[in-house]
Amino acid sequence: MLEAKPDLSKLSRREKELLYIRLKERVRRYEHKKIESFYPETGPLSRHNYPKHMEFFRAGKKFRERGAMAANRIGKTEGMGGYELTCHLTGIYPDWWEGYRFTGPIKAWASGTTNQTTRDILQHKLLGPISDIGTGLIPHDCILDYKRKAGGIPDAIETVFIQHVTGGVSVLGFKSYEQGRKAFEGVEQDVILLDEEPPDDVYNECLIRIMTTGGMIMLTFTPLQGVSEVVKKFMPDGKLPGPHDQVMRFVIQATWDDAPHLSEKEKKERWASLPPHQRDARSKGIPQLGSGAIYPLLEDYIVIDDFPIPPYWSRAYGFDVGWNCTAAAWGATDRDTGTSYIYSVYKKGLSEPPVHVQAIKSRGKWIPGVADPGARASSQRDGEKLMDEYVDLGLELSPADNAREAGIFDVFVALSTGKLKVFRSCAPWFEEFRLYRRDKNGKVVKENDHLMDCTRYYVRSGIDIAIQMPIEIMQQKILIPGNPYDPMKFGMNKEEDGSYDPLKYGMEA
């Protein structure tokens, strides 16, 4: 039964004034304990409707480093990082809390990108506006004192002293990445909240600050800088860790669909207003590559399920040599359609040439390769010419065309037009593909890109020198019962008389 609304017309002027004063005080108390309005038990904004936020909190019991790689407007700054930081600073945890609990007052930092964004976002959400301190997440009654930042940004606060339930005092300092790494030196901390992605050197300095305290870092950000050094700490192979992966850091991805406070109308309007290259990052928390991605293509468009390579297709491989990493990517081309396939890859470091040669020959001694011409001028030992050394060990190698930008363009055209596909089993290739990018100056980031170079050599030079499987090799592989080349294993057919024609049906070599 609905409660009847009071008839204010029957109240005297004095009664109306008293009611107004009571209502105003009620609003004031609500504003001064804003945190109590978060994550109720029931209703459309119940904590049960925010499973990603709850998972982030729970992970604090196990992980010292946590990242919320999330879309804009889903509450990552206030509802994740700010909410948890307030709980630790005050020692006031909700009954449902399953995350880590500090048993006493803490020392903490909250840092944003610039001094101004730190003031306008973090300071405002935690404390409220400078004219009404205590209307943010940290309850008014818990704020003992604060110190303004000298000079620079008006109304910016440097340090806040917060009453802890045990009777002690927690200390919160505000910082910004624009202050540089040195501003994060010196003092150990229990909790560091990094709102938006910091430079790698700042993040590493923060790790040192929590090293002796057993503290934690919370990183809440929208990945607009792409697969940066910081993102790679949480996504080492370019993918979110799986549920059974052994990881040192926790990361969760939250999208607009994980934020019930966003209406469908609002999501559609925001989506339409975003530049296309930012939509995945801002709506799904997927690292933005945009102009930084060398091959800004969906993996689903490139990958293809493995299949036996017909022997009449032409094969070659691209070869990249070095002590830290030697790699090769094998390709096969269907001359009838002009489509090529990267069907096998090899990648190994800190090994001598004979080790690599054995692995390469196992894919087919007859397959020619094209190698980085720089191998002629460098060596893994004593200035010997690497390409000559590998040729002496039995590989058939030619110098590749190493025109980087032209090669990148050729590979991009082949991938984007469907003329180059990659077998699903080539996992190391896709790991590099996800991270292959340009820096802010437009230069190719030369890290973890050996298979990308091999692919470039293959497309630029390998396709031209690729050959079909020699007939004598095919004849050696015809129907030896139980051997790994048995065509019946691939669902191929024999003739009625039991013979098998590899030129007709094709066979993996």
C-alpha positions as CSV (number, residue, x, y, z in Angstrom):
1,M,0.0,0.0,0.0
2,L,1.4,3.4,-1.0
3,E,2.0,5.9,1.8
4,A,-0.2,9.0,1.5
5,K,1.7,12.3,0.8
6,P,1.4,14.8,3.6
7,D,-0.9,17.8,3.0
8,L,1.4,20.7,3.5
9,S,-1.4,23.2,3.1
10,K,-2.6,22.3,6.6
11,L,0.7,23.2,8.2
12,S,1.4,26.5,9.8
13,R,4.2,28.7,8.6
14,R,6.3,27.7,11.7
15,E,5.7,24.0,11.0
16,K,6.7,24.4,7.3
17,E,9.9,26.2,8.4
18,L,10.8,23.3,10.8
19,L,10.0,20.7,8.2
20,Y,12.3,22.6,5.7
21,I,15.1,22.7,8.3
22,R,14.8,18.9,9.0
23,L,14.8,18.0,5.3
24,K,17.8,20.2,4.7
25,E,19.6,18.5,7.5
26,R,18.7,15.1,6.2
27,V,20.1,16.1,2.8
28,R,23.3,17.4,4.4
29,R,23.8,14.2,6.3
30,Y,23.2,12.2,3.2
31,E,25.8,14.3,1.3
32,H,28.3,14.0,4.1
33,K,28.1,10.2,4.0
34,K,27.9,9.7,0.2
35,I,29.7,6.3,0.4
36,E,26.7,4.8,2.2
37,S,24.6,5.2,-1.0
38,F,26.9,2.8,-2.9
39,Y,26.1,-0.8,-3.6
40,P,22.8,-1.4,-1.8
41,E,21.4,-4.9,-1.2
42,T,18.4,-4.4,-3.5
43,G,17.3,-2.3,-6.4
44,P,18.5,-1.6,-9.9
45,L,21.9,-0.3,-8.6
46,S,22.3,-3.2,-6.2
47,R,25.8,-4.5,-5.8
48,H,24.6,-7.8,-7.3
49,N,24.2,-6.0,-10.6
50,Y,27.9,-5.0,-10.5
51,P,29.7,-8.3,-10.6
52,K,32.9,-6.9,-12.2
53,H,33.2,-4.3,-9.4
54,M,32.8,-7.0,-6.8
55,E,35.4,-9.2,-8.5
56,F,37.8,-6.4,-8.4
57,F,37.4,-5.9,-4.7
58,R,37.7,-9.6,-3.9
59,A,40.9,-9.9,-5.9
60,G,42.5,-7.6,-3.4
61,K,42.9,-10.5,-0.9
62,K,45.2,-12.3,-3.4
63,F,46.9,-9.7,-5.6
64,R,49.1,-6.8,-4.7
65,E,48.7,-5.3,-8.2
66,R,45.2,-5.0,-9.7
67,G,44.1,-3.3,-12.9
68,A,40.5,-2.3,-13.9
69,M,40.9,-1.9,-17.7
70,A,37.5,-0.5,-18.3
71,A,35.2,1.6,-20.5
72,N,34.5,5.2,-19.7
73,R,31.6,6.0,-17.3
74,I,31.3,2.6,-15.7
75,G,32.4,3.8,-12.3
76,K,36.0,2.6,-12.3
77,T,37.4,5.8,-10.6
78,E,34.7,6.4,-8.1
79,G,33.0,3.0,-7.7
80,M,36.1,0.8,-7.8
81,G,39.3,2.7,-6.9
82,G,37.8,5.6,-4.9
83,Y,35.3,3.4,-3.0
84,E,38.0,0.8,-2.0
85,L,40.5,3.5,-1.1
86,T,38.0,5.2,1.2
87,C,37.3,1.9,3.0
88,H,41.0,1.4,3.7
89,L,41.6,5.0,4.8
90,T,38.7,5.0,7.3
91,G,38.7,1.3,8.3
92,I,35.0,1.4,7.7
93,Y,34.1,-1.7,5.5
94,P,30.6,-2.7,4.6
95,D,29.2,-6.0,6.0
96,W,29.4,-7.6,2.6
97,W,33.1,-6.7,2.0
98,E,35.2,-9.7,0.7
99,G,38.3,-7.9,-0.2
100,Y,41.5,-7.1,1.7
101,R,41.1,-5.3,5.1
102,F,43.8,-3.2,6.7
103,T,43.7,-3.5,10.5
104,G,45.0,0.0,11.2
105,P,45.5,3.5,9.6
106,I,47.3,3.6,6.3
107,K,49.5,5.8,4.1
108,A,48.1,6.2,0.6
109,W,48.5,8.1,-2.6
110,A,45.9,9.0,-5.2
111,S,47.4,10.0,-8.6
112,G,46.0,11.2,-11.9
113,T,47.5,12.3,-15.2
114,T,48.0,16.0,-14.4
115,N,47.7,18.3,-11.4
116,Q,44.5,19.7,-12.8
117,T,42.8,16.3,-13.6
118,T,43.9,15.0,-10.2
119,R,42.1,18.0,-8.6
120,D,39.0,17.9,-10.8
121,I,38.5,14.1,-10.7
122,L,40.2,12.3,-7.8
123,Q,40.1,15.1,-5.3
124,H,36.5,16.0,-6.2
125,K,35.3,12.4,-5.9
126,L,37.1,11.7,-2.7
127,L,36.5,15.0,-0.9
128,G,33.9,17.0,-2.8
129,P,34.3,20.6,-4.0
130,I,36.7,22.8,-2.1
131,S,33.7,24.9,-0.9
132,D,32.1,21.8,0.7
133,I,34.8,19.4,1.7
134,G,33.3,16.2,3.1
135,T,30.6,15.7,0.4
136,G,32.8,13.2,-1.5
137,L,33.3,9.5,-0.8
138,I,35.3,10.2,2.4
139,P,32.7,11.0,5.1
140,H,32.8,14.5,6.5
141,D,33.2,13.3,10.1
142,C,36.4,11.4,9.1
143,I,38.3,14.4,7.6
144,L,40.4,15.8,10.4
145,D,42.4,18.3,8.3
146,Y,43.9,19.0,4.9
147,K,46.8,20.9,3.4
148,R,46.6,22.8,0.2
149,K,49.2,22.4,-2.6
150,A,51.5,25.4,-2.7
151,G,51.4,27.3,-6.0
152,G,50.3,25.9,-9.3
153,I,46.7,24.8,-9.6
154,P,44.2,26.8,-7.5
155,D,42.3,24.8,-4.8
156,A,44.4,21.7,-5.3
157,I,45.0,19.7,-2.1
158,E,48.3,18.0,-1.3
159,T,47.6,16.0,1.9
160,V,44.5,14.9,3.8
161,F,44.4,13.5,7.4
162,I,41.6,11.0,7.9
163,Q,40.3,9.5,11.1
164,H,40.6,5.7,11.2
165,V,38.1,3.6,13.2
166,T,40.9,2.3,15.4
167,G,41.7,5.9,16.6
168,G,44.7,6.4,14.5
169,V,45.1,8.7,11.5
170,S,45.4,7.7,7.8
171,V,47.3,10.1,5.5
172,L,46.3,10.6,1.9
173,G,48.5,12.4,-0.6
174,F,47.5,13.6,-4.1
175,K,50.1,13.4,-6.9
176,S,50.2,13.5,-10.7
177,Y,52.2,11.8,-13.4
178,E,53.2,15.1,-14.8
179,Q,55.4,15.6,-11.7
180,G,57.6,12.8,-13.1
181,R,59.1,9.7,-11.5
182,K,61.1,11.5,-8.9
183,A,57.9,12.8,-7.2
184,F,57.1,9.2,-6.4
185,E,60.4,8.4,-4.7
186,G,61.2,8.1,-1.1
187,V,58.2,7.3,1.1
188,E,56.7,3.8,1.4
189,Q,53.0,3.5,1.0
190,D,50.3,1.0,1.8
191,V,47.9,1.8,-1.0
192,I,48.4,3.6,-4.3
193,L,45.5,4.4,-6.5
194,L,46.5,5.3,-10.1
195,D,43.7,6.7,-12.0
196,E,44.3,6.4,-15.8
197,E,47.4,4.9,-17.1
198,P,50.8,6.1,-15.8
199,P,54.2,6.2,-17.6
200,D,56.0,2.9,-17.1
201,D,58.8,4.5,-14.9
202,V,56.2,6.0,-12.6
203,Y,54.4,2.6,-12.2
204,N,57.7,0.9,-11.5
205,E,58.6,3.5,-8.8
206,C,55.2,2.9,-7.2
207,L,56.0,-0.8,-7.0
208,I,59.1,0.0,-5.0
209,R,57.0,2.2,-2.6
210,I,54.8,-0.8,-1.6
211,M,57.6,-3.4,-1.6
212,T,58.3,-3.2,2.2
213,T,54.7,-2.6,3.4
214,G,53.0,-5.5,1.7
215,G,50.7,-2.9,0.2
216,M,48.8,-2.7,-3.0
217,I,48.4,-0.8,-6.3
218,M,45.1,-0.2,-7.9
219,L,45.1,0.9,-11.5
220,T,41.8,2.1,-12.9
221,F,42.0,3.2,-16.6
222,T,40.6,3.3,-20.1
223,P,43.3,1.8,-22.3
224,L,43.6,4.7,-24.8
225,Q,47.4,4.3,-25.1
226,G,47.1,0.9,-26.7
227,V,49.2,-2.0,-25.7
228,S,51.8,0.0,-23.8
229,E,54.4,-1.2,-21.4
230,V,52.1,-0.9,-18.4
231,V,49.3,-2.7,-20.3
232,K,51.7,-5.5,-21.1
233,K,52.4,-6.0,-17.4
234,F,48.8,-7.2,-17.1
235,M,48.4,-8.7,-20.6
236,P,51.9,-10.2,-21.2
237,D,50.9,-12.0,-24.4
238,G,48.4,-9.4,-25.6
239,K,45.4,-11.2,-24.2
240,L,43.6,-11.1,-20.9
241,P,44.7,-14.0,-18.7
242,G,42.4,-17.0,-18.6
243,P,40.9,-18.4,-15.4
244,H,43.5,-21.1,-15.1
245,D,46.6,-19.0,-16.0
246,Q,49.2,-18.5,-13.3
247,V,49.5,-14.7,-13.0
248,M,51.2,-12.3,-10.6
249,R,48.8,-9.4,-11.4
250,F,45.0,-9.2,-11.6
251,V,43.2,-7.4,-14.4
252,I,39.5,-7.2,-15.2
253,Q,37.8,-5.7,-18.2
254,A,34.5,-3.9,-17.8
255,T,32.3,-2.6,-20.5
256,W,29.3,-0.4,-20.7
257,D,27.1,-3.5,-20.3
258,D,28.7,-4.0,-16.8
259,A,27.3,-0.6,-15.7
260,P,23.5,-0.8,-15.0
261,H,23.5,3.0,-14.3
262,L,24.0,3.6,-18.0
263,S,20.8,3.6,-20.0
264,E,20.6,2.1,-23.5
265,K,19.8,5.5,-24.8
266,E,22.9,7.0,-23.2
267,K,25.1,4.2,-24.5
268,K,23.8,4.6,-28.1
269,E,24.4,8.4,-28.0
270,R,27.9,8.0,-26.6
271,W,28.8,5.3,-29.2
272,A,27.6,7.5,-32.0
273,S,29.7,10.5,-30.8
274,L,33.0,8.5,-30.5
275,P,35.7,8.3,-33.2
276,P,35.6,4.8,-34.7
277,H,39.1,4.0,-33.6
278,Q,38.3,4.8,-29.9
279,R,35.0,2.9,-29.7
280,D,36.4,-0.4,-28.4
281,A,38.6,1.3,-25.8
282,R,35.9,3.7,-24.5
283,S,33.0,1.3,-24.6
284,K,34.6,-2.1,-23.9
285,G,38.0,-1.4,-22.2
286,I,39.8,-3.0,-25.1
287,P,43.3,-1.4,-25.6
288,Q,43.1,1.2,-28.3
289,L,45.6,0.7,-31.1
290,G,44.1,3.1,-33.6
291,S,46.8,4.8,-35.6
292,G,49.4,3.0,-33.4
293,A,48.4,-0.4,-34.7
294,I,50.5,-1.4,-37.6
295,Y,47.9,-3.9,-38.7
296,P,44.6,-2.6,-37.3
297,L,42.6,-5.7,-38.3
298,L,40.4,-8.1,-36.4
299,E,42.0,-11.5,-35.7
300,D,38.9,-13.3,-36.8
301,Y,39.4,-11.9,-40.3
302,I,43.0,-13.3,-40.5
303,V,42.9,-16.6,-38.7
304,I,41.9,-19.8,-40.4
305,D,41.6,-23.4,-39.1
306,D,44.6,-25.6,-39.9
307,F,44.3,-27.9,-43.0
308,P,46.8,-30.1,-44.9
309,I,48.8,-28.1,-47.4
310,P,48.5,-29.6,-50.9
311,P,52.0,-30.6,-52.3
312,Y,51.5,-28.6,-55.4
313,W,51.3,-25.3,-53.5
314,S,54.5,-23.3,-53.4
315,R,56.3,-23.0,-50.1
316,A,59.0,-20.9,-48.6
317,Y,59.8,-19.3,-45.2
318,G,61.0,-16.0,-43.8
319,F,64.0,-16.2,-41.4
320,D,65.1,-13.7,-38.8
321,V,68.3,-14.5,-36.9
322,G,69.9,-13.3,-33.6
323,W,71.2,-14.6,-30.3
324,N,68.3,-13.3,-28.2
325,C,65.7,-14.6,-30.6
326,T,65.8,-16.6,-33.9
327,A,62.5,-17.0,-35.7
328,A,61.0,-18.4,-38.9
329,A,57.5,-18.3,-40.5
330,W,56.6,-20.8,-43.2
331,G,54.2,-19.8,-45.9
332,A,52.4,-21.7,-48.6
333,T,50.8,-20.1,-51.7
334,D,47.9,-21.3,-53.8
335,R,49.0,-20.0,-57.2
336,D,45.5,-20.5,-58.6
337,T,43.9,-18.1,-56.2
338,G,47.0,-16.0,-55.2
339,T,46.2,-16.6,-51.5
340,S,49.1,-17.4,-49.1
341,Y,48.9,-19.0,-45.7
342,I,51.3,-18.8,-42.8
343,Y,51.0,-22.4,-41.6
344,S,53.9,-22.9,-39.2
345,V,56.2,-20.8,-37.0
346,Y,59.4,-21.2,-35.0
347,K,60.8,-19.0,-32.3
348,K,63.6,-19.7,-29.9
349,G,66.3,-17.6,-28.1
350,L,69.8,-18.2,-26.6
351,S,70.6,-21.2,-28.8
352,E,73.4,-22.0,-31.2
353,P,72.7,-22.2,-35.0
354,P,72.7,-26.0,-35.2
355,V,69.7,-26.1,-32.8
356,H,67.7,-23.7,-35.1
357,V,68.8,-25.6,-38.2
358,Q,67.5,-28.9,-36.9
359,A,64.1,-27.3,-36.2
360,I,63.9,-25.7,-39.6
361,K,64.9,-28.8,-41.5
362,S,62.2,-30.8,-39.7
363,R,59.6,-28.7,-41.6
364,G,61.1,-29.8,-44.9
365,K,64.8,-29.6,-45.9
366,W,63.7,-28.8,-49.5
367,I,61.8,-25.6,-48.5
368,P,63.8,-22.4,-49.4
369,G,64.1,-19.5,-47.1
370,V,64.7,-15.7,-47.3
371,A,66.6,-14.1,-44.4
372,D,67.3,-10.7,-43.1
373,P,70.2,-9.4,-45.2
374,G,71.6,-7.9,-42.0
375,A,72.6,-11.4,-41.1
376,R,75.5,-11.0,-43.5
377,A,77.0,-8.3,-41.3
378,S,76.3,-9.7,-37.8
379,S,76.9,-12.9,-36.0
380,Q,76.2,-14.7,-32.8
381,R,79.9,-15.2,-32.4
382,D,83.2,-13.7,-33.5
383,G,82.0,-11.7,-36.5
384,E,81.3,-14.7,-38.7
385,K,78.6,-14.1,-41.3
386,L,75.5,-15.7,-40.0
387,M,73.8,-16.4,-43.4
388,D,76.9,-18.2,-44.6
389,E,77.0,-20.2,-41.4
390,Y,73.4,-21.3,-41.8
391,V,74.0,-22.1,-45.5
392,D,77.0,-24.2,-44.5
393,L,74.7,-26.1,-42.1
394,G,72.4,-27.1,-45.0
395,L,69.8,-24.3,-45.3
396,E,68.9,-22.9,-48.6
397,L,68.8,-19.2,-47.9
398,S,68.5,-16.0,-50.0
399,P,68.7,-12.4,-48.9
400,A,65.2,-10.9,-48.3
401,D,64.1,-7.5,-49.4
402,N,64.3,-5.6,-46.0
403,A,62.4,-2.4,-47.1
404,R,60.5,-2.1,-43.8
405,E,57.7,0.4,-44.7
406,A,57.2,-1.1,-48.1
407,G,57.1,-4.6,-46.6
408,I,54.6,-3.6,-43.9
409,F,52.4,-2.1,-46.6
410,D,52.5,-5.3,-48.6
411,V,51.6,-7.4,-45.6
412,F,48.8,-5.1,-44.6
413,V,47.3,-5.2,-48.1
414,A,47.5,-9.0,-48.2
415,L,45.9,-9.3,-44.8
416,S,43.2,-6.8,-45.4
417,T,42.2,-8.2,-48.8
418,G,42.1,-11.8,-47.5
419,K,45.2,-12.8,-49.6
420,L,47.2,-13.7,-46.5
421,K,45.8,-16.0,-43.8
422,V,47.4,-17.5,-40.7
423,F,46.8,-20.9,-39.2
424,R,45.1,-21.0,-35.8
425,S,47.9,-23.1,-34.4
426,C,50.4,-20.3,-35.0
427,A,49.8,-18.8,-31.5
428,P,53.2,-17.1,-31.2
429,W,52.4,-15.2,-34.4
430,F,49.2,-13.8,-33.0
431,E,50.9,-12.8,-29.7
432,E,53.3,-10.6,-31.7
433,F,50.5,-9.4,-34.0
434,R,48.5,-8.0,-31.1
435,L,51.5,-6.0,-29.8
436,Y,52.9,-4.8,-33.2
437,R,52.6,-1.1,-33.1
438,R,54.1,2.3,-33.7
439,D,55.2,4.7,-31.0
440,K,54.0,8.3,-30.6
441,N,56.5,9.4,-33.2
442,G,55.2,6.9,-35.8
443,K,58.2,4.6,-35.5
444,V,57.8,0.8,-35.4
445,V,58.4,-0.4,-31.8
446,K,61.2,-2.9,-32.2
447,E,60.1,-5.3,-29.5
448,N,58.8,-8.8,-29.8
449,D,58.4,-8.5,-33.5
450,H,60.6,-11.3,-35.0
451,L,57.7,-13.2,-36.6
452,M,56.3,-10.0,-37.9
453,D,59.7,-9.5,-39.6
454,C,59.7,-13.0,-40.9
455,T,56.2,-12.5,-42.4
456,R,57.4,-9.3,-44.1
457,Y,60.4,-11.2,-45.6
458,Y,58.1,-14.0,-46.8
459,V,55.5,-11.7,-48.4
460,R,58.1,-9.3,-49.9
461,S,60.6,-12.0,-51.2
462,G,59.6,-15.5,-50.2
463,I,56.5,-15.9,-52.3
464,D,58.6,-15.2,-55.4
465,I,61.2,-18.0,-54.7
466,A,58.7,-20.5,-53.2
467,I,58.7,-24.0,-54.8
468,Q,56.4,-27.0,-54.9
469,M,57.2,-30.2,-53.0
470,P,59.7,-32.2,-55.2
471,I,58.1,-35.3,-56.7
472,E,60.7,-37.6,-55.1
473,I,59.6,-36.3,-51.7
474,M,56.0,-36.9,-52.5
475,Q,56.7,-40.5,-53.7
476,Q,58.6,-41.2,-50.4
477,K,55.5,-40.2,-48.4
478,I,52.9,-42.4,-50.2
479,L,50.9,-44.8,-48.0
480,I,53.3,-46.3,-45.5
481,P,50.8,-47.8,-43.1
482,G,50.8,-46.0,-39.8
483,N,53.1,-43.2,-40.8
484,P,52.3,-39.6,-39.9
485,Y,51.6,-38.8,-43.6
486,D,48.8,-41.3,-44.0
487,P,46.3,-39.3,-46.1
488,M,43.4,-41.2,-44.5
489,K,44.2,-39.3,-41.3
490,F,43.2,-36.1,-43.1
491,G,40.0,-37.7,-44.5
492,M,41.5,-38.1,-48.0
493,N,40.5,-40.8,-50.5
494,K,42.4,-43.6,-52.2
495,E,41.6,-44.8,-55.6
496,E,39.4,-47.9,-56.0
497,D,42.5,-50.1,-56.5
498,G,43.9,-48.9,-53.2
499,S,46.6,-46.5,-54.7
500,Y,46.9,-42.9,-53.7
501,D,47.7,-40.0,-56.0
502,P,49.2,-37.1,-53.9
503,L,49.1,-34.7,-56.9
504,K,45.3,-35.3,-57.0
505,Y,44.5,-35.2,-53.3
506,G,47.3,-33.3,-51.7
507,M,49.2,-34.2,-48.6
508,E,51.0,-32.5,-45.7
509,A,54.8,-32.7,-46.0
